[in-house]
């Protein structure tokens, strides 16, 4: 996956979402869902892979997503 594309989707989701209980994992799944639609991938396969190995993404991408997550204005933690 392209890091810039993921970061763009992630940033948009964080900025547009009003749920104070939104978790990091939920946002990652939203990114996967949006990307699966863009690339015409079956959502069931993407979801199954994400459930089996949620943290097997590129380490740089993971760090970038965490950085965006911690900069968001809403009070939240990674383990909500």
Secondary structure, 3 states (H helix, E strand, C coil): CCHHHHHHHHHHHHHHCCCCCCCHHHHHHHHHHHHHHHCCCCHHHHHHHHHHCCCCCCHHHHHHHHHHHHHCCCCCCCCC
